[in-house]
Every structure is written in structure tokens, then in C-alpha cells.
Amino acid sequence: MSKPDFVYVTYIETTPDELWQALTDGDFTERYWFDHRVASDWSVGSDYRFTLTGEKRLEGKVLISDPPRKLAYTWNGCTEEFRRERTSRVTFELEPRGNVVKLTLTHDNLDEAGVTHRGISEGWPMVLANLKSLLENGKTLGIPMPAPAVKETATA
């Protein structure tokens, strides 16, 4: 078995159902994911997308939807730079542990030196720290959105 490219584990004082809703509800994701809104019906095989101010930023297909235990989807960035990379996969595993939920995020099938790998290495810890703070304290950490992994170039 190959080692996943990125794994992040945190413990959040919440319920599995509340955490599942936070991961899958667009109104909620906008609050902790730097204004990114997710949309899907979360059925296996369905499309999902993340948008920022109406512009599509990420998209893919739902691979596993087992509420409130496991969610997995493909991950495709929507810019040309990201489209040159292979499709990666994100998996969330939610395990109740008394009054907390152990959340394990695995992001694998990444191009080692790719834009996605660079971006998620900083991005996921920030997103999940905001998520944890919001669920436990009712507010995010107030950290600024990370800079894009790719600098956008102006066209003449």
C-alpha cells in the first residue's frame, strides 16, 4: 500500500452529524473555507463544485458518501495550471470519540511537485483550523486567505 501524499488529523468538539453538515453545506463552508461555497447533492457519482464569488474554483465527483462517517471526492482545480495535473482524491473520515470527533483528512494521488500539492500543504491546515474553531467557538480564527499556489498572469 502506498503512503498518502497528505494526511491531517484533528479532534473537534462536536457531533458527527454537525461535522458532516459543516463539510457538505454551502452556507457553512463559506464561513470557514475563505468564502468558498460547496454545492452537491452528495450522492455517489454526483458532481460537486466549490465556487468563490460565483466563479468555479474546484470540481469533481463524489466517490463515497456515507453520512456521517466517510466522504470522498475527486479534486480538480479549474484553472489551466491545475488541469495539467492528474485528478487527486480527498477523503474525510469522521470517528466519534466521546464528546469529540476525530477527523482524518487524506488527500492523495497528487503530483509530487505540482501546484495542488503546494497549495493544499498550506491550505488544508488553515481550512481545518477555521472549521474546528467555528464549530467549537462559533467564530473562525480570522486568518487571511492563503495566496494562490499559482500566480495569475495578466493577459495583454
Protein Blocks (a to p, Z undefined) as FASTA:
>chain_A
ZZdfbdcdddddddfklmmmmmmmmklmmmmngoiacddehighiacdddeehiafbdcd
dfbdcdffbccdddddfbfklmmpccdddddddddehjaccdddddehiafklmklmmmm
mmmmmmmmmmmmmmmnopaehiacdddfbdcdddZZ
